[in-house]
Amino acid sequence: MSSIPARRILAGAALCAAVAGLSAALAGERELPKVRTDLSSEDLKRVVEVTRPTADFSRAEQYEAMSGGGATSIDPVSKKSFSHISGNIPFDEEQRFRLGNALFKKLWVSAPSSTQASDGLGPLYNARSCMSCHVNDGRGKPPEGDQSSMSMLLRLARPATGPDEREAVAKSDALNFPDPTYGHQLQELAIPGLSAEGKMAITYSEEPVTLNGGEVVSLRKPSYSVTDLGYGPLTPETRLSPRVAPGMIGLGLIEAIPEADILAHADPEDADGDGISGRAAVVRDHRSGEIVLGRFGWKAQNATVRDQSADAFSNDIGISTPDRPDPYGDCTQAQAKCRQVPTGVQKRLGNEEAPDPVLDLVSFYSANLAVPARRKASFPETLKGKQVFYQAGCISCHVPKFVTRRDSADKAQSFQLIWPYSDFLLHDMGDGLADGQEVGIASGREWRTPPLWGIGLTQTVSGHSFFLHDGRARNLTEAILWHGGEAQKARDAFASSSKDDRQALITFLESL
């Protein structure tokens, strides 16, 4: 058993059958677990009970204000609210966090350089440091006017063609296939002597939506293209997928959620008939090579915080690590000059530009950024909004709570009741949000449910209120109204609610 509502039992059985079928196709591969193995029967009963969705909206639930369990930060609200260390981290690990923080902020430079421990940038890149995209460890935004698009980028990919490529995706040996000239993403910056790949161009049109009571909300619909291409045209089959940098909080806690508990919420065939058919992203761990559950990235393409960090080092900054050892990053064979420039590999330091323990420390820092405590969780208006959120069906995807593994490798993440408000599954979000780009099993209409914890502090931390994968929504109301596909019913429930109920729901979200 895992901690799920009764209506998901049938759906969970269907998912297990699907997983079993996948495992049969991948002979000798690891099977995703169907049940938790880290708990005693008594603890399992406690977990099932404590994670059951509430039906009492007269008061806050016990421990509800502590979104990250014992790891929650209770520091005063400020622009640094996403940059605090996990509240329960052992004292002897605080130094690792501080070192990881320094490396997260580190500005890399092009090679050769007198600062040999910092060179190797690019040759093509989107940012010089992790912090450049994740300012204050927060959410990125689309460029405005002449501002840089540093905290937003375009992923480039085409679907599989031919039996060999389709088999590679089916076996999780490939997520998709890069543009043969420009690689996996558009690099808007380059080291001296090289041309950047191009610039992302965005145009918006406004679409009015009328809500119950006559209120009119204008949604801005983006259109994306690339200008100033430096290496010839893109392949016609290449799809552009805009992505803003996500917030960094609670990542280690997400990794510590048992696979079985996430899988139990999946319902790929909609066996329970509620219109929600979340699918588990099955990926290959970049380090171990095992079949695992994807849970990080906008399309759940990475399984661990370390995978996500290594991907960012390689694609965003062009820095090689033990997990991604190519020092040329996203430079393709078609970009010959790019692959002839000096690299930052210093043999006396290691075989990569960021040798051990750089990736370990950055991953540790990223995994231990604390989730801030809730504000006003017990206020009447917040509780009213919570009830509207539940009754609209939002919790079908934005699952309120989980209990992490008791045997988590990091003590700070072990056996914590957490409130991420996500199922970490892939959902069809409709044509309006579709990017047309397939990533592993994720279709061009599917996205991973993003966690909502900390969403109410976006303005405070990041200085803006842009939401969704490409920041098109200028506030939470617009973000909700963009929901389609499996979320259409919940979106329509919001739109047809009274103005007071809509405001109460927004107040609830702002408390997270």
C-alpha positions in Angstrom: 0.0 0.0 0.0 1.0 3.6 -0.4 -0.5 6.8 0.8 -3.3 7.5 -1.7 -7.0 8.2 -1.8 -9.2 5.0 -2.2 -10.3 6.2 -5.7 -6.7 5.8 -6.9 -6.3 2.1 -6.0 -7.7 0.9 -9.3 -5.6 3.4 -11.2 -2.5 2.4 -9.3 -3.1 -1.2 -10.3 -3.3 -0.1 -14.0 -0.1 1.8 -13.6 1.7 -1.2 -12.0 0.6 -3.3 -15.0 2.0 -0.7 -17.4 5.2 -0.6 -15.5 5.4 -4.4 -15.6 4.9 -4.3 -19.3 7.7 -1.8 -19.7 10.0 -3.9 -17.6 9.2 -6.9 -19.7 10.2 -5.0 -22.8 13.4 -3.9 -21.1 14.7 -7.4 -20.3 17.0 -7.4 -17.3 16.2 -3.8 -16.3 15.3 -2.6 -12.9 11.5 -2.6 -12.2 10.0 0.5 -10.5 8.8 -0.4 -7.0 5.1 -0.9 -6.5 5.1 -0.7 -2.7 7.2 1.0 0.0 9.8 -1.1 1.5 11.3 1.4 4.0 8.5 1.3 6.6 7.2 -1.1 9.2 3.5 -2.0 8.9 2.8 0.3 11.8 4.6 3.2 10.2 2.9 2.5 6.9 -0.5 2.9 8.6 0.5 6.2 10.1 1.7 7.4 6.7 -1.5 6.4 4.9 -3.5 8.2 7.6 -1.5 11.4 7.7 -1.3 11.9 4.0 -5.1 11.4 3.4 -6.6 14.6 1.9 -8.5 16.5 4.6 -12.2 17.2 4.5 -12.1 19.6 7.4 -11.5 23.2 6.4 -12.4 24.8 9.7 -8.8 24.9 10.8 -5.3 24.3 9.6 -4.1 20.7 9.6 -1.5 19.6 12.1 2.1 20.6 10.9 0.6 22.2 7.8 2.6 25.4 8.2 5.8 23.4 8.1 5.9 22.8 4.4 9.2 21.0 4.4 8.7 19.1 7.7 11.7 19.4 10.0 13.7 20.8 7.1 11.5 23.9 6.9 13.0 27.3 7.2 11.4 29.6 9.8 13.6 32.6 9.0 11.8 35.9 8.5 10.4 36.5 4.9 12.9 38.4 2.7 14.3 38.2 -0.8 16.6 35.5 0.6 13.7 33.2 1.7 14.7 30.5 -0.8 18.4 30.6 0.1 18.3 29.2 3.7 19.7 25.9 4.7 17.4 23.0 5.7 16.3 23.6 9.3 17.3 20.1 10.5 20.6 19.6 8.8 23.3 18.1 11.0 25.8 20.7 12.2 28.7 18.8 10.6 27.2 19.2 7.1 26.7 23.0 7.2 30.2 23.5 5.8 29.3 21.4 2.7 26.3 23.6 2.2 28.4 26.8 2.4 31.0 25.4 0.0 28.2 24.4 -2.4 26.7 27.8 -2.2 30.0 29.4 -3.1 30.3 27.1 -6.2 26.7 27.8 -7.1 27.5 31.5 -7.3 30.9 31.0 -9.0 31.5 32.9 -12.2 33.2 30.8 -14.8 35.6 32.3 -17.4 36.8 31.1 -20.8 40.0 29.2 -21.2 42.9 29.7 -21.1 42.9 31.9 -18.0 45.1 32.7 -15.1 42.3 31.6 -12.8 42.7 28.0 -13.8 40.2 26.7 -11.3 37.5 28.8 -12.9 38.1 28.4 -16.6 36.3 26.3 -19.2 33.2 28.4 -19.7 31.3 27.5 -22.9 32.5 27.6 -25.6 28.8 28.3 -26.2 26.6 29.0 -23.1 23.6 30.6 -21.6 25.0 31.8 -18.3 28.3 32.1 -16.4 27.0 30.7 -13.1 24.1 28.7 -11.6 23.0 31.9 -9.7 22.8 33.8 -13.0 19.7 31.9 -13.9 18.4 31.1 -10.4 18.7 34.6 -8.9 18.2 34.3 -5.1 17.6 30.6 -5.8 14.3 31.6 -7.3 12.2 31.4 -10.5 13.3 32.8 -13.8 11.3 35.0 -16.1 11.0 35.8 -19.8 13.0 38.8 -21.1 11.3 42.1 -21.3 12.4 44.8 -23.8 16.1 44.7 -24.3 16.8 42.6 -21.1 18.8 39.4 -21.4 16.9 36.1 -21.5 19.5 34.6 -19.2 16.9 33.0 -16.8 14.9 31.6 -19.8 16.1 29.5 -22.7 14.9 27.5 -25.7 15.3 23.8 -25.7 15.8 22.3 -29.2 14.7 18.8 -30.1 13.2 16.8 -32.8 11.2 13.6 -32.5 12.5 10.1 -33.2 12.6 9.1 -36.9 13.2 5.5 -38.0 13.2 2.3 -35.9 16.6 2.7 -34.3 15.7 6.1 -32.8 12.3 5.0 -31.7 13.8 2.0 -30.0 16.3 4.3 -28.2 13.5 6.4 -26.8 11.5 3.3 -25.9 14.4 1.9 -23.9 15.1 5.3 -22.3 18.5 5.4 -23.9 17.5 8.8 -25.4 14.9 11.4 -24.5 14.8 12.9 -28.0 17.3 14.1 -30.6 19.0 17.5 -30.8 19.2 19.8 -33.8 22.2 18.5 -35.8 23.7 22.0 -35.9 22.6 23.7 -32.8 22.3 20.9 -30.3 20.0 20.6 -27.3 19.4 24.2 -26.7 19.9 27.6 -28.1 23.1 29.2 -26.7 22.8 33.0 -26.8 26.3 33.7 -25.6 29.8 32.6 -26.8 33.4 33.0 -25.7 35.6 35.6 -27.6 36.2 34.5 -31.1 33.0 32.5 -31.6 29.6 33.5 -32.8 26.6 33.0 -30.5 24.0 30.6 -31.9 21.2 33.2 -32.0 18.6 35.0 -30.0 15.2 34.0 -28.8 12.4 36.2 -30.1 9.0 36.4 -28.4 5.8 38.1 -29.6 2.6 38.2 -27.6 -1.1 38.5 -28.5 -3.8 39.2 -26.0 -6.8 36.9 -25.5 -9.7 38.1 -23.3 -11.4 35.6 -20.9 -14.7 36.5 -19.2 -15.2 35.1 -15.7 -18.3 34.6 -13.7 -19.6 38.0 -12.6 -18.3 39.8 -15.7 -14.7 40.2 -14.8 -12.5 40.1 -17.9 -8.9 38.8 -17.7 -6.5 39.1 -20.7 -4.2 36.2 -21.3 -1.0 36.9 -23.3 -0.3 34.2 -25.9 3.4 33.9 -26.8 4.9 33.0 -30.2 8.6 31.9 -30.3 11.2 32.1 -33.0 15.0 32.5 -33.3 16.8 35.5 -34.9 20.4 36.1 -35.8 21.2 32.5 -36.4 25.0 32.1 -36.4 25.4 28.7 -38.0 22.8 28.4 -40.7 19.2 27.4 -40.5 17.6 25.1 -37.9 16.4 21.7 -39.1 12.7 22.0 -40.1 11.8 19.2 -37.7 13.3 21.0 -34.7 10.8 22.1 -32.1 11.4 25.1 -29.8 10.5 24.7 -26.2 10.8 27.8 -23.9 11.8 27.1 -20.3 12.2 29.5 -17.4 14.6 28.5 -14.6 12.5 26.8 -11.8 12.9 27.6 -8.1 15.4 25.6 -6.2 13.7 24.9 -2.8 12.9 21.5 -1.5 14.7 19.5 -4.2 16.2 17.0 -1.8 12.8 16.3 -0.2 11.3 15.7 -3.6 14.1 13.2 -4.4 13.3 11.5 -1.1 9.7 10.8 -1.9 9.3 7.0 -2.5 8.8 6.1 -6.1 5.9 3.9 -5.1 4.0 6.8 -3.6 4.4 8.9 -6.7 3.5 5.9 -9.0 0.4 5.3 -6.9 -1.1 8.5 -8.1 -0.6 7.7 -11.8 -3.6 6.7 -13.8 -2.4 6.5 -17.5 -5.7 4.9 -18.7 -7.9 7.0 -16.5 -9.2 3.9 -14.8 -11.1 5.8 -12.2 -12.9 8.0 -14.8 -12.1 11.3 -13.2 -10.5 12.7 -16.4 -7.0 12.9 -14.8 -4.5 10.4 -16.3 -1.1 11.4 -15.0 1.8 9.3 -16.3 5.1 8.5 -14.7 8.2 9.6 -16.5 10.4 6.6 -16.9 14.0 7.7 -17.5 17.5 6.3 -17.3 19.7 7.6 -14.4 22.6 9.4 -16.0 25.1 8.0 -13.4 23.9 4.4 -12.6 22.3 3.7 -16.0 19.3 2.2 -14.2 15.6 2.7 -15.1 14.2 5.1 -12.6 11.4 7.6 -12.1 11.9 11.1 -13.5 10.9 13.8 -11.2 12.9 17.0 -12.0 12.7 19.4 -14.9 9.6 20.7 -16.7 9.1 17.3 -18.3 10.4 15.2 -15.5 13.4 14.3 -17.6 15.9 13.9 -14.7 15.7 11.5 -11.8 18.0 13.1 -9.2 19.2 16.5 -8.1 22.7 15.5 -9.3 21.3 14.6 -12.7 19.7 18.0 -12.9 22.9 19.8 -11.8 25.1 17.9 -14.2 22.7 18.7 -17.1 22.8 22.4 -16.2 26.6 22.5 -15.9 26.9 21.0 -19.4 24.1 22.6 -21.3 23.7 26.0 -19.6 27.3 26.9 -18.7 29.4 24.5 -20.9 31.3 23.1 -18.0 32.2 19.4 -17.9 31.7 17.2 -14.8 32.4 13.5 -14.1 28.8 12.8 -15.1 28.9 14.9 -18.3 32.6 14.8 -19.3 32.5 16.5 -22.7 34.3 19.9 -22.2 32.7 21.3 -25.3 29.2 21.2 -23.7 26.5 21.6 -26.3 28.8 22.4 -29.2 28.0 20.0 -32.1 30.2 18.4 -34.6 28.8 20.8 -37.2 30.2 23.7 -35.2 33.8 22.8 -36.0 35.5 25.9 -34.7 33.6 25.6 -31.4 35.2 22.2 -30.8 38.8 23.4 -31.5 39.1 26.1 -28.9 41.0 25.5 -25.6 39.2 23.8 -22.8 39.4 24.4 -19.1 40.5 20.8 -18.2 43.5 21.0 -15.9 45.1 17.5 -15.6 46.6 18.4 -12.2 43.0 19.0 -10.9 41.2 16.2 -12.7 39.8 15.1 -16.0 37.0 17.6 -16.1 36.6 21.3 -15.9 34.6 20.9 -12.7 36.2 17.8 -11.2 35.2 16.1 -7.9 34.0 17.4 -5.5 32.4 20.4 -7.4 29.3 18.5 -8.6 28.8 16.8 -5.3 28.9 20.1 -3.4 26.6 21.9 -5.8 24.2 19.0 -5.7 24.3 19.0 -1.9 23.6 22.7 -1.7 20.7 22.4 -4.2 19.2 19.5 -2.3 19.3 21.3 1.0 17.7 24.7 0.2 14.9 24.9 2.7 11.2 25.3 1.9 9.9 28.4 3.8 7.3 28.1 6.4 3.7 28.9 5.4 2.2 32.2 6.2 -1.4 32.7 7.5 -2.2 29.0 7.1 -4.9 29.2 9.8 -6.5 32.5 8.6 -10.2 32.2 7.7 -9.7 33.5 4.1 -6.8 31.1 3.5 -8.9 28.1 4.8 -11.8 29.2 2.6 -9.4 29.3 -0.4 -8.1 25.9 0.5 -11.6 24.5 0.4 -12.2 26.0 -3.0 -8.9 24.6 -4.2 -9.8 21.1 -3.0 -13.4 21.2 -4.3 -12.3 22.4 -7.7 -10.3 19.2 -8.1 -6.9 20.9 -8.1 -5.5 18.3 -5.7 -5.9 15.6 -8.3 -2.6 16.8 -9.7 -1.4 19.1 -7.0 -1.3 16.4 -4.4 -0.9 18.2 -1.0 1.4 15.9 1.0 3.8 13.0 1.1 6.0 11.4 3.7 9.6 10.9 2.6 11.6 7.7 2.9 12.8 6.7 6.3 16.0 5.4 4.8 16.9 8.5 2.8 20.7 8.9 2.4 20.5 12.5 3.8 19.2 12.7 7.4 17.6 16.1 6.8 15.2 14.5 4.2 14.5 11.3 6.1 10.9 10.5 7.2 9.5 14.0 6.8 5.8 15.0 6.3 6.1 17.5 3.4 3.5 19.6 1.5 4.8 20.1 -2.1 1.4 20.2 -3.8 2.4 18.1 -6.7 2.2 14.5 -7.9 5.4 14.9 -10.0 3.6 13.1 -12.9 3.2 14.1 -16.5 -0.2 15.5 -17.5 -1.8 16.6 -20.8 -2.3 20.4 -20.3 -4.1 21.0 -23.6 -3.2 22.8 -26.8 -2.8 26.2 -25.1 0.3 25.2 -23.2 1.6 22.6 -25.7 5.2 23.1 -27.0 5.1 20.2 -29.5 8.4 18.8 -28.1 8.6 15.2 -27.0 10.9 14.4 -24.1 11.2 10.7 -23.4 7.6 9.5 -22.9 6.3 13.0 -22.5 4.3 14.2 -25.4 4.3 17.8 -26.8 1.2 18.5 -24.7 2.5 17.0 -21.4 4.2 18.7 -18.5 5.2 17.6 -15.0 3.0 19.0 -12.3 5.2 21.7 -10.7 5.3 21.9 -6.9 3.5 24.9 -5.5 5.3 25.4 -2.2 6.9 28.8 -2.0 4.8 30.1 -4.9 3.4 32.9 -2.8 6.9 34.3 -2.3 7.8 34.6 -6.0 7.5 38.4 -6.0 9.5 38.8 -2.8 12.3 36.5 -3.9 12.4 36.9 -7.7 11.0 40.4 -8.1 8.3 39.3 -10.5 5.1 37.3 -10.7 5.5 35.4 -13.9 4.4 31.8 -13.9 4.1 28.6 -16.0 7.0 27.0 -18.0 7.6 30.1 -20.1 6.4 32.9 -17.8 3.5 33.8 -20.0 1.2 34.2 -17.0 1.6 37.5 -15.3 -0.1 36.5 -12.1 -1.7 33.4 -10.5 -5.1 34.0 -12.0 -3.7 34.0 -15.5 -1.7 30.8 -14.7 -4.9 29.0 -13.6 -6.8 30.1 -16.7 -4.1 28.7 -19.0 -4.8 25.2 -17.7 -6.4 22.9 -20.2 -6.5 19.2 -21.1 -6.7 17.2 -17.9 -6.9 20.4 -15.9 -9.8 21.9 -17.9 -12.4 20.9 -15.4 -10.6 22.5 -12.5 -9.9 25.6 -14.6 -13.5 25.9 -15.5 -14.5 25.5 -11.8 -12.3 28.4 -10.9 -13.7 30.6 -13.8 -17.3 29.9 -12.8 -16.7 30.5 -9.1 -17.8 33.7 -7.5 -15.3 36.6 -7.3 -14.9 36.1 -3.6 -14.2 32.4 -4.0 -11.6 33.1 -6.7 -9.9 35.6 -4.5 -9.9 33.2 -1.6 -8.2 30.5 -3.7 -5.5 33.1 -4.8 -5.0 34.0 -1.1 -4.5 30.3 -0.3 -1.9 30.0 -3.1 -0.1 33.1 -1.8 0.1 31.4 1.6 2.1 28.5 0.3 
